[in-house]
Amino acid sequence: MSNDGVAKPRPRGGLVDKRRSILAGALSVFARDGYVRASIDAISSAAGVSTRTIYNHFQDKEELFRTVIQESATQVAEVQIEVIDRHLSTVADLEASLLAFGRAWAEPMTNYAEHIALVRQVNAETGHIPQAAIDAWQRTGPLRVRRELAYRLRRLADRGLLRVDDSERAALHLMLLISVSNPVQHSFAPTDAELQEMVAAGVDTFLNGRRNRDAPAETHS
């Protein structure tokens, strides 16, 4: 309240900080408990805010969950797209580039452990999670990444390095073959040597039948 009795507007920074705290706390709780078991009370405790504050920012648990998984998936997608661009935007040696990409792709994403745990929960609770949340996650995360990889594979096919009829299917095929250390898909953590060997086998399988044997040994984009 100012000296003349007029209420001053609330600083925006506080609202932004509270929203960040809510999303961080919600990610931790959803990753630990899943969508069904997670409670607004538990999220408010993890976020250090009141339940009333949460409802001031989000209509209900469904909207909060959708926002959490969408923002988390966006962050992970940006990291994965950077890996795609770094290794596949300029390709001189196809197999070497795919191997380098595969090794980088298969590295455990330790900075995003909560997102990986959240995806595990989603896979376990698919039938109990609002479809809008699953669609938002797929659209901003896995499908976006697949489209970016498909674009790079299509460019390689346009240069005559690969034979690709359906670039999105080829992208999915490659991702599945090289995701050897993805804890969402596997229950073990391979050693570095095992990881490299498995990636090499995955790339070899991908190239078998897709490599254009008539392409020059070395090309430039």
C-alpha positions in Angstrom: 0.0 0.0 0.0 1.4 3.4 -1.0 1.3 6.5 1.2 -1.8 7.8 -0.7 -3.7 4.6 0.1 -3.5 3.1 -3.4 -2.5 -0.6 -3.6 0.8 -1.2 -5.4 0.9 -3.9 -8.0 2.5 -7.2 -6.9 6.0 -7.7 -8.2 6.1 -10.1 -11.1 9.2 -11.8 -9.9 7.5 -13.3 -6.9 4.8 -14.9 -9.1 7.3 -16.3 -11.5 9.4 -17.7 -8.7 6.4 -19.4 -7.1 5.4 -20.9 -10.4 8.9 -22.3 -10.9 8.8 -23.7 -7.3 5.4 -25.3 -8.0 6.6 -26.9 -11.3 9.8 -28.2 -9.7 8.0 -29.7 -6.7 5.3 -31.2 -8.9 7.9 -32.8 -11.2 9.6 -34.4 -8.1 6.3 -35.7 -6.8 4.9 -36.9 -10.1 8.2 -38.7 -10.9 8.1 -40.4 -7.5 4.4 -41.2 -7.0 2.9 -41.1 -10.5 -0.1 -39.2 -11.6 -2.8 -41.1 -9.7 -1.1 -41.2 -6.3 0.3 -37.7 -6.4 -1.6 -35.3 -4.2 -1.8 -31.5 -4.2 -0.8 -31.6 -0.5 2.4 -33.5 -1.3 3.2 -31.1 -4.2 2.6 -28.0 -2.0 5.0 -29.5 0.6 7.7 -30.2 -2.0 7.3 -26.8 -3.6 7.2 -24.9 -0.3 4.0 -23.2 -1.1 0.4 -23.5 0.1 -2.2 -25.5 -1.8 -4.1 -22.2 -2.3 -1.0 -20.8 -4.1 -1.0 -23.9 -6.4 -4.7 -23.4 -7.3 -4.0 -19.7 -8.0 -1.6 -20.8 -10.8 -3.3 -24.1 -12.0 -6.9 -25.0 -12.2 -6.4 -28.6 -11.0 -4.0 -31.5 -10.8 -4.6 -32.4 -14.5 -3.5 -29.0 -15.7 -0.5 -29.0 -13.4 0.6 -32.4 -14.6 0.1 -31.5 -18.3 2.2 -28.3 -17.8 4.9 -30.3 -15.9 5.4 -33.0 -18.4 5.2 -30.6 -21.4 7.9 -28.3 -20.0 10.1 -31.2 -18.9 9.8 -32.9 -22.3 10.6 -29.6 -24.1 13.9 -29.3 -22.1 14.9 -32.9 -22.9 13.9 -32.5 -26.5 16.1 -29.5 -26.9 19.1 -31.5 -25.6 18.4 -34.4 -28.0 17.8 -32.2 -31.0 21.2 -30.5 -30.3 22.8 -34.0 -30.4 21.1 -34.7 -33.7 22.2 -31.4 -35.2 25.8 -31.7 -33.9 26.4 -35.1 -35.5 24.1 -35.2 -38.5 23.8 -31.7 -39.9 27.2 -32.1 -41.8 28.1 -35.6 -42.8 31.3 -36.6 -44.7 31.5 -40.2 -43.5 28.0 -41.7 -43.0 28.9 -44.6 -40.7 31.3 -42.5 -38.6 28.7 -39.8 -38.1 25.9 -42.3 -37.2 28.3 -44.0 -34.7 29.2 -40.6 -33.1 25.5 -39.7 -33.0 24.6 -43.1 -31.5 27.2 -42.9 -28.8 26.1 -39.4 -27.8 22.4 -40.4 -28.0 22.9 -43.4 -25.8 24.7 -41.5 -23.0 22.6 -41.6 -19.8 20.8 -38.2 -19.3 21.8 -37.9 -15.7 20.7 -34.3 -15.5 17.1 -35.3 -16.4 16.7 -38.2 -14.0 13.3 -36.9 -12.8 12.0 -36.6 -16.3 13.0 -40.2 -17.0 11.3 -41.4 -13.8 8.2 -39.4 -14.9 8.2 -41.1 -18.3 8.3 -44.5 -16.5 5.3 -43.5 -14.4 3.4 -42.4 -17.6 4.2 -45.7 -19.3 2.9 -47.6 -16.2 -0.3 -45.5 -15.8 -1.2 -44.7 -19.4 -4.8 -45.7 -19.0 -5.3 -43.4 -15.9 -3.6 -40.3 -17.3 -5.7 -37.7 -19.2 -5.1 -38.0 -22.9 -4.5 -34.3 -23.3 -1.4 -34.6 -21.0 -0.1 -37.6 -23.0 -0.7 -35.8 -26.3 1.1 -32.7 -25.0 4.1 -34.8 -23.9 4.3 -36.6 -27.2 3.9 -33.4 -29.2 6.6 -31.4 -27.4 8.9 -34.3 -26.7 9.2 -37.6 -28.5 7.4 -36.6 -31.7 9.2 -33.4 -32.1 12.6 -35.2 -31.7 11.6 -37.9 -34.2 10.6 -35.3 -36.7 14.0 -33.6 -36.4 15.8 -36.8 -36.8 13.6 -37.8 -39.8 14.5 -34.5 -41.4 18.2 -35.2 -41.1 17.8 -38.7 -42.5 15.7 -37.4 -45.4 18.5 -35.0 -46.2 21.0 -37.8 -46.2 18.7 -39.8 -48.5 18.4 -36.7 -50.8 22.2 -36.8 -51.0 22.1 -40.4 -52.0 23.7 -41.7 -48.8 20.7 -43.6 -47.6 17.7 -45.3 -49.0 14.7 -44.1 -47.0 11.1 -44.6 -48.1 9.5 -43.3 -44.8 11.8 -40.9 -43.0 9.8 -40.9 -39.7 9.7 -44.7 -39.6 13.5 -44.7 -40.3 14.0 -42.3 -37.5 12.0 -44.4 -35.1 14.0 -47.5 -36.2 17.3 -45.8 -35.6 16.3 -44.4 -32.2 15.2 -47.8 -31.0 18.4 -49.5 -32.2 20.7 -47.0 -30.4 18.8 -46.4 -27.2 20.7 -49.1 -25.5 21.1 -47.3 -22.1 17.7 -45.7 -21.9 16.4 -46.8 -18.5 12.9 -46.4 -19.7 13.5 -49.3 -22.1 16.1 -51.3 -20.2 16.6 -52.3 -16.6 20.5 -52.4 -16.8 23.3 -49.9 -17.2 25.9 -51.1 -19.7 29.5 -50.4 -19.3 31.2 -47.9 -21.7 32.6 -50.8 -23.7 29.2 -52.5 -23.9 27.5 -49.3 -24.8 29.9 -48.7 -27.7 29.5 -52.3 -28.9 25.7 -52.2 -28.7 25.6 -48.8 -30.5 27.9 -50.1 -33.3 25.6 -53.2 -33.7 22.5 -50.9 -33.8 24.1 -48.7 -36.5 25.2 -51.7 -38.5 21.7 -53.1 -38.4 20.2 -49.7 -39.4 22.6 -49.4 -42.3 22.1 -52.9 -43.5 19.5 -52.5 -46.3 19.4 -48.7 -46.0 22.9 -47.7 -47.1 23.1 -46.6 -50.7 25.9 -48.8 -52.0 26.4 -46.7 -55.1 27.1 -43.5 -53.0 30.6 -42.1 -53.2 32.9 -43.0 -50.3 33.1 -39.4 -49.1 30.7 -36.5 -49.8 30.1 -33.0 -48.4 27.0 -31.1 -47.8 
